[in-house]
Amino acid sequence: GGEGGLTLDACLELFRVSEKLGPEDAWYCPCCKAMKEATKTLELWDVPPLLCLHLKRFSLDEGSFWADKLETPVALPVQSLDMTPHVLGRRATRATAEGAAKGGEAGAGGAGPPLTYTLCAVSNHFGGTGGGHYTAHARSELDGLWCELDDAHVSRASGGLEGSGVDPSAAYVLFYLRDDFKPEAWGGRPRAQAEGGSEGGSEGSRSDTGAGHRAGPSSEDSSKSDENGSETEVWRDGRWESARYGPGSESSV
């Protein structure tokens, strides 16, 4: 990447570059009846709602037993990471739909939700292979603010990359949340609205795969406030739990 660094899109494109294997990795071609050098290509067919990207921060030179730490800055999109160009299954679906449209046929529906993602957490590595230190940055689902986690110390983050405080040369493992799962505090739609509402509307709508507050047709369904603070329901460890935060609360969320 050089001094100018890389973009995350460039890293994803490099992941898909074809690699010609050497003679020691030759394979037997049943048509030619001979050993042939092969070409290997890695592709993503689909991506999950919570996307984990592991950047290559260590490089082992051929013939060496010692890895070098790579500190190339990688520009991370905090909002609107579009994975569509990097997902083979989505590209194939789009090509099929475009071909059907040109032929006057009905398009292939059900292409799935837009593959745009928002950064929600980062694991950082500082130091080298002989010794280093891990920290993390994570975004609160309650207020959308970023926090820095350094061992037992947690503080509000500040600085670059849109206030996340993430160092582009130390970011190691990235966690992205698909935009249709974003909490309301991050600009996402209320869960009931995102899922088309719920029958009856009294209990609200829950999603076992989504994170955040329990949503309903009105704010009274999901939270209530008084002089002692606010009470809400938070999705935690696979279930909904009541939580109180603000003045008079014994613990904060």
Protein Blocks (a to p, Z undefined) as FASTA:
>chain_A
ZZnopafklmmmmmmpccdddfklcccdfklopacddddddddfbdcfbdcddddfbdcd
ehiabdcddfbdcdddfbhpafklmmmklmmmmmmmmmmmmnopacdehkbpadbdcdfb
dcddeddfkbccdddddddfklopacddehjbccddedeehhnopafklombdcdddfkl
ccfknopacfklmnopaehjlnopadfkbgcddddfbfklmoccdfkbccddddeehiac
dddedehiabdZZ
